[in-house]
Amino acid sequence: MSRVVRIDEEALEVALQYGKNLSAGIMKMEEMLKNQEKAKRDYTNIEEMVRRTIREELEILTSRY
């Protein structure tokens, strides 16, 4: 499906840096944003796991004394 839209020339230039046309540029930007969000969630999960592991090890070490 196609639609005629008005777009700022600067926005078009930005989109064309990501794809051969406006549609391809927007789709590539969306893909990159999704990948970035997934990576952020992964890093958050890893950080939580490391913190939990350290906390558990500290609890074990301090419970002996």
C-alpha positions in Angstrom: 0.0 0.0 0.0 1.3 3.5 -0.8 0.4 6.8 0.6 1.4 10.3 -0.3 2.8 12.2 2.7 4.6 15.4 3.4 7.9 15.1 5.1 10.5 17.6 6.1 13.5 17.5 3.8 15.9 17.1 6.7 13.9 14.1 7.9 14.0 12.6 4.4 17.8 13.0 4.4 18.1 11.2 7.7 15.9 8.3 6.5 17.9 8.0 3.3 21.0 7.4 5.4 19.4 4.2 6.5 17.8 2.9 3.3 17.5 3.5 -0.4 14.1 5.2 0.0 11.9 6.6 2.8 10.1 3.4 3.5 13.3 1.3 3.6 15.0 3.9 5.9 12.1 3.9 8.3 12.0 0.1 8.4 15.7 -0.1 9.1 15.4 2.5 11.9 12.6 0.5 13.5 14.7 -2.7 13.3 17.7 -0.9 14.9 15.5 0.5 17.7 14.1 -3.0 18.4 17.6 -4.5 18.5 18.8 -1.7 20.8 15.8 -2.3 23.2 16.5 -6.0 23.3 20.2 -5.4 24.0 19.2 -3.0 26.8 16.9 -5.7 28.4 19.7 -8.3 28.1 22.2 -6.0 29.8 19.7 -5.3 32.6 19.1 -9.0 33.1 22.8 -9.7 33.2 23.3 -6.9 35.7 20.5 -8.3 37.9 22.0 -11.8 37.8 25.5 -10.5 38.7 24.1 -8.5 41.6 22.1 -11.4 42.9 25.1 -13.7 42.7 27.3 -11.3 44.5 24.6 -10.7 47.2 24.2 -14.5 47.7 27.9 -15.0 48.0 28.3 -12.2 50.5 25.4 -13.6 52.5 27.1 -17.0 52.6 30.5 -15.5 53.6 29.0 -13.4 56.3 26.8 -16.1 57.7 29.8 -18.1 58.8 30.9 -15.4 61.2 
